[in-house]
Amino acid sequence: MAYNRREEDMFRYFISGLDQKMQAQLSLMFAHNKIMAGEEHRREMEQMKREITEDVLSRISIRLEDEALKQLRDMGNSVIVVEHDEDMMRQADYIIDIGPKAGRLGGHIVFEGTPAELLKADTLTAKYLRGELSATLSVASLEDAALQDGTECLQSKGEITLRGCRGNNLKGVDVTFPLGKMIAVTGVSGSGKSTLVNQTLYPILSQHFYRSLQAPLAYDSIEGIEYIDKVIGVDQSPIGRTPRSNPATYTGVFTDIRNLFAQLPESKIRSWKAGRFSFNNSGGRCEECSGNGYKTIQMNFLPNVYVPCEVCGGQRYNRETLEARFKGKSIADVLDMTINQAVEFFESQPYILKKIKTLQDVGLGYIKLGQSSTTLSGGESQRVKLATELARPSTGKTLYILDEPTTGLHF
């Protein structure tokens, strides 16, 4: 499998600033992938590519998401991040540290407070942050970061308190989440972070607001639900299970784009409605490929191969539909634009611009509007979800929960 110039440039950008070992792995991947022959070798290289790319993206996603999470918080919402990445902890307003160690030796709340207060605490996390225990990255001052960001000036908007949490290895812990802030839930791997947040707090709130069928793990009581009006979990699961799903459809901006094309003079003359520009409906789509833009070839023991439709050439629509053009571009041309290109193209369309601009703001300017969801990484899917939430009107009383399984201080 050969890489084009754009893909190589993208990977070079990804590896900038990484350690020499990771850079060497990526360099070897490119060098060998260009000369290795045979299906088995290509499959091995594809697996290596996915594993290394996911690791690289996990390091980059923290930097890209920091500002998005702060924006959610500054709109008055609350954000809980299950994380032990140093950069994320540095940006948090409040930290809950679970430990003291993992497994049966974990399950206790060992610290609650600001990043500055954590530096003075006697926990494993604090020792790493102070430099008493070695970490791979240099330790910056959390106290200075808090003062520079002005996080200590944020006013709390109430608090949610969980009492008697006993799921898995939690030891009947009580914990308070101050609202209107960005909260980092940290601790060594296996200490009980996900048990507390994802398997106890989130199911409780989901049952309360949405009548979710997922039962929370054991706990005694919860207080403060009245301070929020909804809970949203943002994870790295795919935004769609089929290649038809893409960033444009997930964020809802494709509906606005289809409505725009339905208002064109060519569309009005032919009495076309917005449904004409959906690749899921008969009439406007290419019937040869049912609007997929490709055909699937079963390869038995190998992954399926997707080849462009010979009728529409991968454009998804029939010839008549493609005759409708906005600023010289057809609906297929729009779906083939990158987010960066679309921001410039739709600068005069505020309803469309708002949604695609948030995708650009969270660092997804390089992906295409119509890019299949099955080609997006977990980090990219998560940022699409974040952008979707940022583009919606905020009540200022939403609780966002993010689970960020990255490499942290504790290894």
N, C-alpha and C positions, 0 to 999 in steps of 0.2 A: 504494500500500500504506500503510495507516494504522497508526500506532503507538499502543498503549494506554498508560495512565498508568504502569503498572509498568515497561514497556520504557524510557520516557523517563526515569524516575527512575534506572533502572539505568545508562543512558548518562551521566546527569549525575554519578553516582558515579564512573564510569570516568574522566571527563575532569577531575575535580578534581585540581589540582596539575600539569596538563600545560601546555605552553607555549601562548601565545595563538594561534599559527598552527593548532595541532591543534584547539583549542577552536573556532576559527572554521570549520574544515572540518566538524566535527561539527554545528555549529549550522546551517550551510548545508545539510547533508545532510537534517536534519529539516525545515527550512523548505521546501525544494524538493520533498521527497518527498511532502508533503501536498497540493501543488497541481499537480504534473506529471501529465499524462494521456498515455495511449497505452502499448502494450506495450513499445515500444523504450525509452521513457524509464524505465519501471519496471525494465527489465532493467539499464539503465545505473546506476540508483540502487542496485539490489541489489548490483551489482559494487562500487560505491563503498563501500557499507555494509560488505561483507565485508572489503575491503582496509583500511579505517580501523579497523574493530573488531579485526582481527588485530593491527594495530600497537599499539592501545591495550592489548589483552590481553597482548601480549608485554612491555609495560612493567610491567604490574601483576603478572604471573605470578611475576616474580623475588621480589617481596616476599612473596607468598603461599607460595612453595615453600621459602623459606629455612628456616623452622622445620621443615617436613617433612623436608628433607634433613638437618638437624641431628639430628632424631629418629632417622633411619636410622643416622647415624654413631654417636650415643650408645648405640644398641643393640649396638654392637660391629662394625658393618659398615664397608665402605669405599665411598666415593662419588667418582666421577670425573665432572666436569662440563666439557664443552667450551664455553668461554664467554669473552667479553671484556667483559662488563658490569661496571661498577665496583662496584656493590652486591654482586654475587656474589663478586667477587675479595676484597672487604673481609671477607666472612664465611668465606673459605676458610682451612684450616689450613696448606696447602702449595700453592705455585704453580709451574707449569712454563710458562715463557714461550718461545714459538717465534718465530723471526724470522731475521735482523733485520728483513726486510721481506717483501714478498709475491712469489709466483711463483718465478722462478729466483733471486731474491735472498733467498728464505726457505729453510726446511728445516733450520735449525740450532736446537739447544737453546741459547738465549742466557742462560737463568737457571733455577735450581731452588732453592727455599727458601721461607721463611715470608713472609707479606705485609710484615712489618717489614723483613726483609732486602731485599725487592724495592725498597723505597723508596730504598735506598742503591746500587742497581745502575745500570749505565749501559746501559739498554735503552730502546727506544721507549716501551714500556708504562710503565716507571718514570718517564720524563720527563713523561708525561701525568698520572700519579698525583701527582707532586710539583708539578704546576702549571707546569712549564717550557714545556710545550706546552699550547695551549688546549683545553679540553673544554667541553661544553655544561652540565655539572653542576659544582657546587662540589666540591672534593676534600676529603674528610674524612681523618683520620689513620688509616691502616691499622694502625699500631703501637698506637694507643690502643684501636682496636676489638678487636685480638687480645688485649690485656691484659684488657679488660672481659669478653670472652667466655670467658676462661680457656683459649683454644685452645692456648696454648703448653704447657699442663700435660698435654695428651693424650699418652698413651703409644703409641708405634708398635707394631703387631702384625705385624712383619715387613715385607717389601717385595717388589715385583715389579719386575724389571729387564729391559728390552728392549735388545738390542744390535744394532747394525748395521742400523737401519731405513732402507730405501732406496726406499720406495714414492713414486711421483710425484716431488715436488721435495725429499723428505727426503735429506739428505746423509750417509747412513750414521750416523745419530745413535744415541747410547746415552742411555737415560732411565730413571730410577728413580721408582716410584710407592710412597710409604710407605703402608702399610695401616692401617686403623682411623682414617683421617682423611678430611676433605673436601678434595679436590684440584681446583684450577681449572687447566685447560689453556687458556692464552690466547695472544694474538699477533694481528698484523694479519690481515685477511681474505686468504686465499690463502697463508698462511705454512706450512700443513701440519698444522693442529690435527686436522681430521677425518681426514686421511690417517693420522696417528699413532694416534689413538684408535679411530675407527670402522672404519677399513679395515685396520688392522694388529693392535692389541691385542684388540679385541672378537672378530674372527674366529678368532684363535689360541685364545682361551679358549672360544669356542663349539664349536670343533672338539674341544677337550680334554674338555669336560664333556657335550656333547650330540651329538657327531659331525656337526656342521653341515657342509653342503656348500659354504658360502662360503669361498673360499680367501683367506688374508691376503695383503697385499702383501709385497714382499721384506723379509726380516730375517735376521739370523744366528742369534740364540738368545734364549731367554727363561728367566728364573730366578724362583723364588718361587711358582709355581702351587700348591704344596702348602699355602700359607697360607690359601687360600680354598677354598670347597666349591661355589660356583656363581657365575655371572655373569648379570646381568639388565640388558638395555638398555631404557631408558625414553625413547621418542621421542614425537613429536607425530602419529604416524599414527593413523587412526581406530580406535576400539575394536571396530568392527564394520562390515561392508560393507553391511548391509541395515538398514532401519528397525526390524526386530524386535529388534535388539541395543540394549541400554540399560544405564545404570549398575547397575541392580539385577541384571541377568543377568551382566554382566561381573565384578562383584565377588563373585558367588556368594551374595549376601544373599537373592536371590529364592528360592533353594532352601530357605533357612531359613524364609522367609515362607510358602511353600507348605506346608511341613511343619507350621507353626503352624496354618494354616487346615484342614489335614487332621485335626487333633486336636480341632476344634470339635465340640460335640454334634450339630449339624446334619449335619456330614460323617460322623460315626460312624454315625448312624442310617441314612444312605443308603449306607454302605460306600464312601465316597469316599476315595481315596488322594491323595497329593500331585500325581500326574499330572493329576488333575481340574482343578487350578488353573494348569496350563500353557497358555498361549495357542498353543503349538505342537502340541498334541495334540487329536484329535477327542474329543468327549464333553462337555467343559466350555467349549470356545471357541465363538464365533459362527461358524457354518459359512458364512454369507453372505460374510464377508470373510476367512475362514480365520484368524481371530484377529489380523488386522492392525489392526482398528479403523478402517480407511479403505479406500477404493477408489482405484485409480490411473487417471487420465484422460490418455491420450496427447495431447500438444499439438503434434506434428510438430516445427516449428522452434523451439518454445518449451519451457521446462522442463516436466516432467510436473506435473500438478496432483493433489493428494491431497484427497479429500473424505471426510468422516465417513461410515461405513457407516450406511445408513438403518435397518438392523435393530437393531444394538446401540448406535447413537449414539456410536460411537467407544470403547466400553468393552471391546471384544474378547471378552467372555464372553457366554454365553447367560443367559436370565433365571433358570434354576434355580441355576446356579453363583453368581450374584450374591446369592442368598438367604442364603448362608453369610456370617456377619458376626462380626468380632472387634472388640469395643468399639464396635459400631454401624457399622463400616466394612466394605465389601465388598473383595474382592481388587482390583477396578478402582479403588476409592477410594484404596487404599494406593498403587497405581502412580501415581496422579495427585497424590500428596503431594510437596511439596518436601522436600529433605533436612532442612531445619530443622524442618519439621512432623513428619517421620518420627522424628527424634531424640526429640521429646517424646512421640510416640504409642507408641513401643516402649521407653520407659524401663524397663519391667519385664521386658524380654526381652533378657538380656545377650548372647546369641549374635548377635542381630540388631543390637542397639545398637552393639556394638563395630565392626562393619563400616560402618554408616552414619555413626557418629561420626567416623571417619577421613575420610570424604568432607567432612563439615562442617569438620573441622580444617584441610583444605588449601584452604578457601575456596570450596567448591562448594555451600554451603547453599541457594543460590537455584535450582539445577536440580532437576528432578523425578526421582523414582526410576525412572519408566518412560519418561523422555524418550528419544526416538529418538537413536541414536548418530550418525546422519547430520546432526543439527542441532547437534552439539557442535563447538566450535572446536578447533584443534589444541592450544591451551594447556589447554582443559578436558579433552580426551581424555588428555593427559599427566598431569594431576592425578588423574584417575580411576585411571590405572595406578599412580601413586604411592600413592594411598590403599589400593588393593588390596594392594600390597606391605607397607604399614605394618600392615595388619590381620592379616597372616599371622605365625605363630610364627617368630621370627628365630633363626638359628643363630649370628649374630654373626660369620660368616665369608663373608658375601655381598659381592660387588663390584657396585655399581650404576654404570651408565654413562649419563649424560644429555647429549644434544646440544641446546644452547640457542642457536639462531641469532638473537640480539637485536642491537640497535644498541649498539655499545660505544664505547670511547674513541677508537678509530682511524678511525671512519667508513668 
